[in-house]
Amino acid sequence: MSEATPAIPADARPRLPRGVRLVHSEAQGGWVLLAPERVFKADTIAVEIVKRCTGEATLDAIVDDLAKTFNAPRERIFADVTAMLRGLADKKLLEL
Amino acid sequence: MAAHGNVPLHSPLGLLAELTHRCPLGCPYCSNPLALEPRDDELDTATWARVFGEAAALGVLQVHLSGGEPGARRDLVEITAAAHDAGLYTNLITSAVGITAGTLQKLADAGLDHVQISIQDSTPKSADHIAGYDGAFGRKRALAAEVVALKISLTVNVVVHRANIERIEEMVALALALGASRVEIAHVQYYGWALRNRTALMPSAEQVERATAVVEDLRKRHHGEIVIDAVVPDYYARLPKPCVGGWGRRSLNVTPAGKVLPCHAAESIPGLEFWSVREHSLADIWKNSPAFNAFRGTSWMKEPCKSCARRDIDFGGCRCQAFALTGDAAATDPVCHLSPRHDEVAALAAVQNDAPYAYRRM
């Protein structure tokens, strides 16, 4: 399906929809994304990306911020972030 | 603390809170036990609030407010608020009959995260017949619209059996039209009421095969539009389903009267000792109650499970089904092709007749 998926616009402001929450759980060993009747473990990279999906920041701003914070090439961050956001949106865990 | 010394004790993730067994519908596959608990035995608001606090402390992240019909509880809003205040993700599992728009608004204000509404079929007449309640279908549509209007995320749950298995596509179309972000295609699992109605509910092998292909196709067609989760019909399977992700491993169930079960059907296994939240804390029950330790881990297993490479994947299948079909709760779930009783499952599935449903009634 990936070849057919549209690109995410640079000015999209991704946000978690109502019914999806990122929480930290000591008992479950870290960060988890809580969704309707599903729980997803979130790794460090996912947490850094999802935390920035506030509905305020644009995709461009999120990528800039991550590239700066982790001192990594912007193109690589952009590819990683858009792939993850698309995957989350397809699972209805994110609104673009 | 677990009875089996080498079993790592996980924290439960989910708690199914059966707030009441009262329900206006009479679905012949109801997951409640045959012996329903009466209203007078139901836990009060304060006890549920305490249980939610203990659940959160134990690591539980999500609470599923269910029944029966949870809307039959007059204190549903207070109960939901208590779960939310305890820090839990709150999921309301409802028939939609008995929840008014006003109640829904109050639930939203109390912090409700998600609503699951069951739909019995895509056509009103058949849906109401299966539910045993005239007008149920229309009320479900109406409440679904209210849920979406309040921007609460909606799952439509569809229980699949012989009377509606040919209309999975229409039911998914209905879920989309209602604005659901997720649809659950759950084939009937045969315990309790469903076991009693098995010959009237069981689809044919060909129907199940077609249904599986239809779901696959719908998933591709609606990728990114709606999440389609499926619960497989295991009488026609070769491998058993992992019993609630492992007995006493990921989830627990509190009955209306306060008994704590590893799964909603666990009372169908005779001889298990269940503890109640009236006498014990949830943490004590999770760690020490005899019922939770009866099938925790793998040391209770016999062959062929004991030496099986999949023993930590499917845990020998479902304990309740093993008991229901073989009379031995520690046997291999006969759905597994390695069970010596495997052939009997197909023979049972082949017995079908269109007898009237034995509706679930109190």
Contacts between the chains, C-beta under 8 A, distances in Angstrom:
chain1	res1	chain2	res2	distance
A	1	B	220	7.3
A	1	B	223	5.1
A	1	B	224	7.7
A	5	B	224	7.3
A	17	B	153	6.2
A	17	B	181	7.6
A	18	B	113	7.4
A	18	B	151	5.4
A	18	B	152	6.2
A	18	B	153	5.9
A	19	B	113	5.2
A	19	B	114	4.7
A	19	B	152	6.7
A	19	B	153	3.0
A	19	B	181	7.6
A	20	B	153	7.5
A	21	B	89	6.5
A	21	B	113	7.3
A	23	B	61	7.0
A	25	B	59	6.5
A	25	B	61	6.1
A	26	B	59	7.6
A	27	B	11	4.0
A	27	B	58	7.0
A	27	B	59	2.7
A	28	B	11	6.2
A	28	B	13	6.8
A	28	B	59	5.9
A	28	B	61	6.7
A	32	B	61	6.6
A	34	B	61	5.8
A	34	B	62	6.3
A	34	B	89	4.5
A	34	B	113	7.7
A	36	B	91	6.8
A	36	B	113	7.8
A	36	B	114	4.4
A	36	B	116	7.5
A	36	B	153	5.6
A	36	B	155	5.3
A	36	B	181	7.2
A	36	B	182	5.5
A	37	B	62	7.3
A	37	B	64	7.4
A	37	B	91	6.2
A	37	B	114	7.4
A	37	B	116	7.1
A	37	B	155	6.7
A	37	B	182	7.8
A	37	B	184	7.8
A	37	B	229	7.9
A	39	B	13	5.6
A	39	B	14	7.8
A	39	B	61	6.0
A	39	B	62	6.7
A	89	B	224	6.8
A	90	B	223	6.3
A	90	B	224	4.4
A	91	B	227	6.1
A	92	B	153	7.8
A	92	B	181	4.5
A	92	B	182	6.4
A	92	B	226	7.5
A	92	B	227	5.1
